[in-house]
Amino acid sequence: MLLRFRVANYRSIRDVMELSLVTSQLTGAKPVDEDWISVTTRVAGIYGANASGKSTVLDALDFLTAAVAKSATLWGDRNQFPHSPFELDRESRGRTSLFEIDFVLAGVRFTYGFESDSRGIPNEWLYSYPTGRKRVLFERHGFEGSDIDFGRTLDGENMRIARLLRPTALYLSTAANSNHKFLVGIHHWISRHIRYAQYTEANRKARLRWIRNILEDEKMLAKAVGLLRFADLGITNMILDVEDFDDRLVEMLKRVMDGIDDATHSSLDREQLVNELKKNIKFVHSSSDSEETFSLPLEMESSGTIAWLALSIPALTCLRNGEVLAVDELDASLHPRLAAALIEMFKDPELNRKGAQLLFTSHETALLGQTSGSPLSKDEIWFTEKGADGATAMFALSEFPVRPTDNVERRYLQGRYGAIPMISQEELHSVVLEDAQ
């Protein structure tokens, strides 16, 4: 499970920013009773004005996971490492970016992070806390493999793998690609157990492709139907059809894909893409005035239906595996009650027995209040705000004096916590009146 995420000098984030899912109940490096679930939050909601940097926080976490997953493999042909520093001052443009996470794997806390710029990775580190005290597994202090110091407890072919290291590749990624018997587990947790649902059309389509594949499992299909019925969308069943493509159509599709940049389909080979195109989800609706049913393809369903399906199925998978789900614009195309229901899935200890976590950005203030059914606690609410210098700052509701009787939703809309747009009616009048003249 995720404990903390730190980032600095990435897009609108200039100074070191930390998102913590650890509660005040944790006073040491680890809980006395080894129960990490009891000292961490299951949910973290980030609120703020448009362009305040909410999405950038999740984008930064996604960049960390992508770098771990791809730097030694899919990014291998790049001469430069992707670098997006804070651009609004000269000093930041010349500095490295920082990415670091604390997480728990198999009951042990780990800290992993790196600093990077366009030249590559000059600093990288991995620590563990098996007994509560910091133990160095490796520390990198330069671009080359010879710049890595290994801890005595890190077993494996560390030096041999270090000789394979490129300046633009993370050592953790290189070690996993070489099947390092210990580091491959760390690599897999970071790269495979943090899922990101971006608010983009391309990401939504990618999630729907993934959903088509997992719905071949009859149990998952039944669960998906149950989620759609729960949402009261008028859908009584789902059917996963697999069309038969003739050989000429298959060859034509492959030729079309041959003409597309390989980077577009880097994680899927052409055969797999063709197989995915054959799959088609149909939704069965019941008629209101008869017992007759009719089916509609995915393309004809409402954006709300697709949004619920594209989020609730990944949420189920995260709950089952104890993973982290990050969602940008949770309330987009979702009714507030459905958004609240998704949050409740993670907050309910009966449904979430493995410590899965939900990180999300939103403008929906109803989720802060009593109308959401299970309102967010002060440890679960974060705000982002941009200063006059264009840099994003993030702070938690827990930094303010909050009483149990406070209406957090109303106080937020009143500007008590900041992180709301400052609207000038005079500016609006001048623009409208000038246009009308």
Helices and strands as residue ranges (DSSP letters): E 2-8, E 17-20, G 37-39, E 43-48, H 54-70, H 90-93, E 97-105, E 108-117, E 120-128, E 135-140, G 145-147, E 148-150, H 158-162, H 171-177, H 183-192, E 194-197, H 201-214, H 218-230, E 235-242, H 247-258, G 262-265, H 270-278, E 279-286, E 293-297, G 298-300, H 303-321, E 324-327, H 336-347, E 357-361, G 365-368, G 370-372, G 378-380, E 381-386, E 392-396, G 397-399, H 408-413, H 425-436
